[in-house]
Amino acid sequence: MDKSWVRMHPCTKEFDDGLKAFIEHAFAHGFVCASKVKCPCIDYKNMNDVNKEILYEHLICRGMMSNYKVWHLHGEKFETTPTPETIIDNIDGECGECSDGGDRDYIIDMLRDRRHNHLLKMLNPKLPIREIQKKHKNEFAGWFKECIITANKAKQSIHVELGVIAEGPFAIEKRFTGYTVGGFHFKTVGRDRGSTTQ
């Protein structure tokens, strides 16, 4: 797939021809849902679905993300058989360039389940969307925990909150017999059963 047009000025014929070819290819071979594809413009970063006209307008006016190298959402095939690692590495490039530490966008994407959905779609291209959603629902928690464990083994810096989320809920439930809110004391029903008041 020719990508040289991306670096050209939007007013050139080469850019326009390349963009039109990209759009036709994306709608013929990419992930199309309700006649829309993900928009790889600088602002949308493959997060929002758009039709052909909006896609054309966004890529002319805003430009394509510089770190979207393998256009797998738009029909480009991997040069080798994709592995989960290569898919996740490419999805890293899709999420946009992070500022102020960079972990915030990573956390948001992980919690939105985006990486896992992409992984399932890439590894099961012929599976219907409903089946992918079922697989995602059943497998996400284990996959997320495994991602955090792998990142920790690789000595990558991970937010403490991500580690806590990956561990899952506590097995011990804490209960309280009373609460203080705004200086007022409240007791639970269980604590009030044995009390008498005047």
C-alpha positions in Angstrom: 0.0 0.0 0.0 1.5 3.3 -1.1 1.9 5.7 1.9 4.1 8.4 0.3 1.1 10.7 -0.2 0.7 11.1 3.6 3.9 13.3 3.7 2.8 15.5 0.8 1.0 18.8 1.0 -2.8 18.3 1.1 -3.3 20.6 -1.9 -1.3 18.4 -4.3 -2.8 16.0 -6.8 -0.7 13.1 -5.4 -2.1 13.7 -1.9 -5.6 13.8 -3.2 -5.2 10.6 -5.3 -3.5 8.8 -2.5 -6.2 9.8 0.0 -9.0 8.7 -2.3 -7.2 5.3 -2.9 -6.8 4.9 0.9 -10.5 5.6 1.5 -11.6 3.2 -1.2 -9.2 0.5 0.2 -10.4 1.1 3.8 -14.0 0.7 2.9 -13.4 -2.3 0.8 -11.0 -4.2 3.0 -10.9 -2.6 6.5 -13.1 -2.9 9.6 -16.4 -1.3 8.4 -19.3 -1.0 10.8 -22.6 0.6 9.7 -20.8 2.1 6.6 -18.2 3.8 8.8 -14.5 3.2 9.6 -12.2 4.5 12.3 -10.8 8.0 11.5 -7.0 8.1 11.8 -6.8 11.9 11.8 -4.7 13.7 14.4 -7.7 14.5 16.5 -9.8 11.3 16.4 -6.8 8.9 16.6 -8.8 5.8 15.4 -11.3 6.3 18.2 -14.4 7.5 16.3 -16.2 6.0 13.4 -16.9 8.3 10.4 -18.3 8.0 6.8 -16.3 8.5 3.6 -17.0 12.2 3.4 -15.9 13.0 6.9 -12.9 10.8 6.6 -11.8 12.6 3.5 -12.4 16.0 5.1 -10.6 15.1 8.3 -7.5 13.8 6.6 -7.3 16.8 4.3 -7.8 19.4 7.0 -6.2 17.7 10.1 -3.8 15.1 8.6 -3.1 11.5 9.6 -1.6 10.5 12.9 2.2 10.3 12.4 2.5 7.1 14.5 -0.1 5.0 12.7 2.3 2.9 10.6 0.5 -0.3 9.8 -3.0 0.6 8.6 -4.5 -2.6 9.8 -7.9 -1.0 10.7 -8.1 0.2 7.1 -7.3 -3.0 5.3 -3.5 -3.2 5.3 -2.2 -6.7 6.0 0.7 -7.4 8.3 3.8 -8.5 6.4 4.1 -11.5 8.7 1.6 -13.5 10.6 0.4 -11.3 13.4 1.3 -12.3 16.9 -0.4 -10.8 19.9 2.8 -8.8 20.6 2.9 -7.2 17.2 -0.8 -6.3 17.3 -0.4 -4.7 20.7 2.7 -2.8 19.6 0.8 -1.4 16.7 -2.2 -0.5 18.8 0.3 1.4 21.1 1.1 3.6 18.1 -2.6 4.2 17.5 -3.4 5.6 20.9 -1.8 9.0 20.2 1.3 10.7 21.5 1.1 11.1 25.2 2.2 14.1 27.2 2.7 14.6 30.9 4.0 11.2 31.7 2.1 9.2 29.0 0.5 6.6 31.3 -2.8 8.4 31.5 -3.8 7.5 27.9 -2.5 4.0 28.4 -4.7 3.5 31.5 -7.8 5.0 29.7 -7.3 2.7 26.7 -6.8 -0.3 28.8 -9.9 0.4 30.9 -12.0 1.0 27.8 -11.0 -2.5 26.7 -9.7 -1.2 23.4 -6.6 -3.3 23.2 -8.3 -6.6 24.0 -11.1 -5.9 21.4 -8.5 -5.2 18.7 -6.5 -8.3 19.6 -9.6 -10.5 19.4 -10.7 -9.0 16.1 -7.2 -9.5 14.6 -6.8 -13.0 15.8 -10.4 -14.0 14.9 -11.2 -12.0 11.7 -14.0 -14.3 10.6 -15.7 -14.4 14.0 -19.0 -12.4 14.1 -19.0 -9.2 16.3 -21.4 -10.8 18.8 -19.0 -13.7 19.4 -16.1 -11.4 19.8 -18.1 -9.4 22.4 -18.8 -12.7 24.3 -15.1 -13.7 24.2 -14.2 -10.2 25.3 -16.6 -10.3 28.2 -15.3 -13.7 29.3 -11.6 -13.2 28.8 -10.9 -9.5 29.5 -10.2 -9.7 33.2 -7.6 -12.5 32.8 -6.0 -10.8 29.8 -5.8 -7.5 31.7 -4.2 -9.1 34.7 -1.7 -10.9 32.4 -0.8 -7.6 30.7 0.0 -6.1 34.1 2.1 -9.1 35.2 4.0 -9.0 31.9 4.7 -5.3 32.2 5.9 -5.7 35.8 8.3 -8.6 34.7 9.6 -6.3 32.0 10.3 -3.6 34.6 7.9 -1.2 32.9 6.6 1.5 35.1 2.9 0.8 35.9 0.6 3.0 37.9 -0.2 1.5 41.3 -3.9 1.9 40.5 -3.6 -0.4 37.5 -2.0 -3.1 39.6 -4.8 -2.8 42.1 -7.4 -3.0 39.4 -5.7 -6.0 37.8 -5.7 -7.9 41.2 -9.5 -7.7 41.2 -11.9 -7.2 44.1 -10.9 -8.1 47.7 -12.1 -11.4 49.1 -12.9 -9.8 52.4 -15.8 -7.4 52.7 -15.6 -4.7 55.3 -18.7 -3.7 57.2 -19.2 -0.8 59.5 -21.8 -0.4 62.2 -21.9 3.4 62.1 -21.0 6.4 60.0 -20.2 10.1 60.7 -21.3 12.5 58.0 -21.0 16.2 58.4 -20.7 15.9 62.2 -23.8 13.7 62.5 -23.6 10.1 63.7 -25.6 7.4 62.0 -25.9 3.8 63.0 -26.7 0.9 60.7 -30.0 -1.1 61.2 -28.1 -4.0 62.7 -26.5 -1.8 65.3 -29.8 -0.1 66.1 -31.6 -3.4 66.8 -30.1 -3.9 70.2 -30.3 -0.2 71.2 -33.1 1.5 73.1 -33.5 5.3 72.9 -35.8 7.6 74.9 
